[in-house]
Amino acid sequence: MKRRTLIALLALTPLFGVACSGDDVATTVAPVVGIPDPPLPIDINTIPYKPGDLVALGNASIQIAIPITSKDGTFSFEVSVTSGSLEQFATTPQMFRVYTLDGKSYVSLAETGIEQFGDHTFQSQEVFKGTFSVNIPTGSQPVMFVADLSSLGERFFPGAWVFDPNFNTPSAEG
């Protein structure tokens, strides 16, 4: 489990190095990568998806838009969840989290006039669209969105989306 967690976070961590110019040596300090809290689901995909990818996670399909950061520091993005189940099911805000580079995670904020993302009961074939927004008090960089629907039963799976626009899926070994 720790191996998968580290692979996911390390794949998202920008690489930093040492730059030399003449006699002066400039060092860039790498940010601290934290252990995810709560831990990532053991059966989460090892190669994360990217915003815009429509992903089937068993009896639900999820798609996220490219995130934006507002002037007040709120990090937000649109999320669409489609029920593929023949029976109704309910999600909670804790099933949807943004993880930051320092390992902390955040559920969507409940704002005045805006429903907290994730608190929803789905009917068969229903499409729900909402805004996921968080404030990150530590200033750590948001690195991924995790939807963990596995607690709903064996026909639901967890998934992770990376926010790095430069992330490329590693090529298959052949």
C-alpha positions as CSV (number, residue, x, y, z in Angstrom):
1,M,0.0,0.0,0.0
2,K,2.8,2.5,0.9
3,R,4.4,1.7,-2.5
4,R,1.4,2.7,-4.4
5,T,0.9,5.8,-2.3
6,L,4.5,6.8,-2.9
7,I,4.3,6.1,-6.6
8,A,1.2,8.3,-6.9
9,L,2.7,11.2,-5.0
10,L,6.2,10.9,-6.5
11,A,4.7,10.9,-10.0
12,L,3.2,14.2,-9.1
13,T,6.1,15.8,-7.4
14,P,8.0,18.3,-9.5
15,L,11.7,17.6,-9.8
16,F,14.2,20.1,-8.3
17,G,17.9,20.3,-8.7
18,V,21.0,22.5,-8.3
19,A,21.8,25.2,-10.8
20,C,25.4,26.5,-11.2
21,S,26.4,29.8,-12.7
22,G,30.1,30.6,-12.4
23,D,31.4,30.5,-8.9
24,D,27.9,31.0,-7.3
25,V,25.8,27.9,-6.6
26,A,22.1,28.4,-6.4
27,T,20.2,25.6,-4.7
28,T,16.5,25.1,-5.0
29,V,15.0,23.3,-2.0
30,A,12.6,20.5,-2.9
31,P,9.2,20.8,-1.1
32,V,8.4,18.3,1.6
33,V,6.2,15.5,0.3
34,G,3.9,14.3,3.0
35,I,2.2,10.9,3.6
36,P,-1.4,11.1,2.4
37,D,-3.9,11.7,5.3
38,P,-6.2,9.8,5.1
39,P,-4.2,7.1,3.3
40,L,-5.0,6.6,-0.4
41,P,-7.3,3.5,-1.1
42,I,-5.2,0.4,-1.7
43,D,-6.8,-0.4,-5.0
44,I,-6.6,3.1,-6.5
45,N,-5.2,3.5,-10.0
46,T,-1.4,3.7,-10.0
47,I,-1.4,6.0,-13.0
48,P,-3.7,9.0,-12.4
49,Y,-6.2,10.5,-14.8
50,K,-6.1,14.0,-16.1
51,P,-8.8,16.7,-15.9
52,G,-11.2,16.2,-18.8
53,D,-10.9,12.4,-18.7
54,L,-14.3,10.7,-18.3
55,V,-13.6,7.7,-16.0
56,A,-15.8,4.8,-15.3
57,L,-15.4,3.7,-11.7
58,G,-17.7,0.8,-11.7
59,N,-21.4,2.0,-11.3
60,A,-20.4,5.6,-11.5
61,S,-18.5,7.7,-14.1
62,I,-16.7,10.9,-13.0
63,Q,-15.2,13.7,-15.0
64,I,-13.5,16.8,-13.6
65,A,-12.7,20.1,-15.3
66,I,-9.4,22.0,-15.3
67,P,-9.1,23.7,-11.8
68,I,-8.9,27.4,-11.3
69,T,-7.6,29.4,-8.3
70,S,-9.6,32.6,-7.5
71,K,-8.2,35.8,-6.3
72,D,-9.2,34.9,-2.7
73,G,-7.2,31.7,-3.0
74,T,-10.1,29.3,-3.4
75,F,-9.1,26.3,-5.5
76,S,-12.1,24.9,-7.4
77,F,-13.2,22.8,-10.4
78,E,-16.4,21.4,-11.9
79,V,-17.2,17.7,-11.3
80,S,-19.7,15.6,-13.1
81,V,-20.8,12.3,-11.6
82,T,-23.1,9.9,-13.6
83,S,-24.8,7.0,-12.0
84,G,-24.6,3.7,-13.9
85,S,-26.4,1.9,-11.1
86,L,-29.8,0.4,-11.4
87,E,-30.4,1.3,-7.7
88,Q,-30.1,4.5,-5.9
89,F,-27.0,5.3,-3.8
90,A,-25.8,8.1,-1.6
91,T,-22.4,9.8,-1.6
92,T,-20.9,11.9,1.2
93,P,-18.4,14.8,1.0
94,Q,-15.7,12.6,2.6
95,M,-15.7,10.4,-0.6
96,F,-14.2,13.3,-2.6
97,R,-10.9,14.9,-1.6
98,V,-8.2,17.1,-2.9
99,Y,-4.7,16.1,-1.7
100,T,-1.9,18.5,-1.4
101,L,1.9,17.9,-1.8
102,D,2.3,18.0,2.0
103,G,0.0,14.9,2.3
104,K,-3.0,16.8,3.7
105,S,-6.5,16.3,2.2
106,Y,-9.5,18.5,2.0
107,V,-13.2,17.9,1.4
108,S,-15.3,20.5,-0.5
109,L,-16.4,23.6,1.4
110,A,-20.0,24.3,2.2
111,E,-20.6,27.8,1.0
112,T,-23.6,30.1,1.4
113,G,-26.1,29.2,-1.4
114,I,-23.9,26.4,-2.7
115,E,-24.4,22.8,-1.7
116,Q,-21.3,21.0,-0.3
117,F,-20.1,18.8,-3.1
118,G,-20.6,15.1,-2.5
119,D,-23.6,15.2,-0.3
120,H,-26.1,13.7,-2.8
121,T,-28.4,10.8,-3.3
122,F,-28.3,9.4,-6.9
123,Q,-31.2,7.9,-8.8
124,S,-30.5,5.3,-11.5
125,Q,-28.8,7.0,-14.6
126,E,-28.8,10.4,-12.9
127,V,-26.1,13.0,-13.8
128,F,-25.0,15.4,-11.1
129,K,-22.8,18.4,-11.7
130,G,-21.3,20.5,-9.0
131,T,-18.4,22.7,-8.0
132,F,-15.7,21.3,-5.8
133,S,-14.0,24.1,-3.9
134,V,-11.4,24.2,-1.2
135,N,-9.2,26.7,0.7
136,I,-5.8,25.3,1.5
137,P,-4.5,27.1,4.6
138,T,-1.0,25.6,4.5
139,G,-0.3,27.0,1.0
140,S,0.8,23.6,-0.2
141,Q,0.3,22.8,-3.8
142,P,-2.9,20.8,-4.7
143,V,-1.7,17.7,-6.6
144,M,-4.6,15.4,-7.0
145,F,-8.4,14.8,-6.7
146,V,-9.4,11.4,-5.3
147,A,-12.9,10.0,-5.5
148,D,-13.3,6.9,-3.3
149,L,-16.7,5.3,-3.8
150,S,-15.5,1.8,-2.8
151,S,-17.4,2.0,0.5
152,L,-20.6,1.9,-1.6
153,G,-20.0,-1.8,-2.5
154,E,-18.1,-4.1,-4.8
155,R,-19.4,-2.4,-8.0
156,F,-17.7,1.0,-7.1
157,F,-14.0,1.8,-7.3
158,P,-11.7,4.7,-6.3
159,G,-10.0,6.9,-8.8
160,A,-7.4,9.7,-8.8
161,W,-6.9,12.7,-11.1
162,V,-3.6,14.7,-11.3
163,F,-3.7,18.5,-11.5
164,D,-0.3,18.9,-13.2
165,P,-1.0,20.0,-16.8
166,N,2.4,18.7,-17.8
167,F,1.8,15.2,-16.5
168,N,2.3,12.5,-19.2
169,T,1.2,9.0,-18.8
170,P,4.3,6.8,-18.7
171,S,4.6,4.6,-21.8
172,A,3.9,0.9,-21.5
173,E,7.0,-1.3,-21.1
174,G,7.5,-3.5,-24.1
